[in-house]
Amino acid sequence: MTNTNYPSATPNPQPRGSNNKGIIIGVLAAALLGTWGYWLYKNNQSSQEITTHETKETAYMSARDSVQMLYNDALSRLDSITGNNNNLHCQLKDKTTEISKLKTEINSILKKKNNEKNKSQYLRYPHVTPSQPSTHVHSNVPTN
């Protein structure tokens, strides 16, 4: 007769398994909630890192594209300047050749004129050889 409604002097022991069962369920529920919280926190943090990396990647790609455009423009200008330099070099070479021809022509004319002058002096003054300088003073030429 242990199951009576009358109070007894000795307390009836309660089954202890039900009290431990509640504690275990509470700890498991807290662990499950903590795991979900941690997973949500890490997932949110990973999303922020991905967004940050995508932003940096976009900035780097934009900078790279800008540098590539500047490089292409510089190459274009270099090609243009090189072409102009080659044209000017050809013009300079042509002008140098023309100047050399003109120098040769001028020297030839001066030689002919000098030879003619020497011949005329020799014909006027036969006693002076063309290789000697003329020291003959004309009597009819006024001196100042």
C-alpha positions in Angstrom: 0.0 0.0 0.0 2.4 2.5 -0.9 0.0 4.4 -3.2 -2.3 5.9 -0.7 -3.6 9.4 -0.4 -2.9 9.6 3.2 0.2 11.4 4.4 2.9 9.4 5.7 5.7 10.1 8.0 8.3 9.0 5.5 8.4 10.9 2.3 7.9 9.0 -0.9 10.9 9.2 -3.2 10.1 10.9 -6.6 11.5 9.4 -9.7 14.7 11.3 -10.5 14.8 10.5 -14.2 12.2 13.1 -15.1 14.1 16.0 -13.5 17.4 15.0 -15.3 15.5 14.6 -18.5 14.4 18.3 -18.4 18.0 19.5 -17.7 19.3 17.5 -20.6 16.6 18.8 -23.0 17.3 22.3 -21.8 21.1 22.0 -22.4 20.5 20.4 -25.8 18.1 23.2 -26.8 20.6 25.8 -25.7 23.4 24.1 -27.6 21.2 23.9 -30.7 20.2 27.6 -30.4 23.9 28.5 -29.9 25.0 26.5 -32.9 22.4 28.2 -35.1 23.4 31.6 -33.8 27.0 30.9 -34.4 26.2 29.7 -37.9 24.1 32.8 -38.7 26.9 35.1 -37.4 29.6 33.3 -39.4 27.4 33.3 -42.6 26.7 37.0 -42.2 30.4 37.7 -41.6 31.4 35.7 -44.7 28.8 37.6 -46.8 30.4 40.9 -45.6 33.9 39.6 -46.4 32.7 38.5 -49.9 31.1 41.9 -50.5 34.3 43.6 -49.4 36.5 41.4 -51.6 34.1 42.0 -54.6 34.3 45.8 -54.0 38.1 45.6 -53.9 38.3 43.4 -57.0 36.1 45.9 -58.9 38.3 48.8 -57.8 41.5 46.9 -58.8 40.0 45.9 -62.2 39.0 49.5 -62.8 42.5 50.7 -62.0 44.0 48.0 -64.2 41.8 49.1 -67.1 42.7 52.7 -66.6 46.4 51.9 -66.6 45.9 49.7 -69.7 44.2 52.6 -71.5 47.1 55.0 -70.5 49.6 52.4 -71.8 47.8 52.0 -75.1 47.7 55.8 -75.5 51.4 56.1 -74.8 52.2 53.4 -77.3 50.1 55.2 -79.9 51.9 58.5 -79.2 55.2 56.7 -79.4 54.4 55.2 -82.8 53.3 58.6 -84.0 56.5 60.3 -82.7 58.7 57.6 -84.1 57.0 58.0 -87.5 57.6 61.8 -87.4 61.2 61.2 -86.3 61.8 58.9 -89.3 60.2 61.5 -91.7 62.4 64.3 -90.2 65.5 62.1 -90.4 64.8 61.5 -94.1 64.3 65.2 -94.7 67.5 66.0 -92.9 69.4 63.4 -95.0 67.9 64.9 -98.2 68.9 68.4 -97.1 72.4 67.3 -96.1 72.8 65.7 -99.6 71.5 68.9 -101.3 73.9 71.1 -99.2 76.8 68.8 -100.1 75.9 69.1 -103.8 75.6 72.9 -103.5 79.0 73.1 -101.7 80.6 71.1 -104.5 79.0 73.3 -107.2 80.1 76.5 -105.4 83.6 75.2 -105.0 83.7 74.3 -108.7 82.5 77.7 -109.7 85.0 79.4 -107.4 87.8 77.3 -108.8 86.9 78.2 -112.3 86.6 81.9 -111.4 90.0 81.7 -109.6 91.6 80.0 -112.6 90.2 82.5 -115.0 91.4 85.3 -112.8 94.9 83.8 -112.6 94.9 83.4 -116.4 93.8 87.0 -117.0 96.5 88.3 -114.6 99.1 86.2 -116.4 97.9 87.5 -119.7 98.1 91.1 -118.4 101.4 90.6 -116.6 103.3 87.9 -118.2 106.4 88.4 -116.1 104.3 87.3 -113.0 103.6 83.6 -112.8 100.2 82.6 -111.7 101.5 80.9 -108.6 103.1 84.1 -107.4 101.0 86.8 -105.9 100.8 90.0 -107.9 102.9 92.8 -106.5 102.7 95.0 -109.6 101.3 98.4 -108.9 99.4 100.1 -111.6 100.5 103.6 -112.3 97.1 104.7 -113.5 95.2 103.3 -110.4 94.8 106.0 -107.8 95.8 105.1 -104.2 94.1 106.6 -101.2 
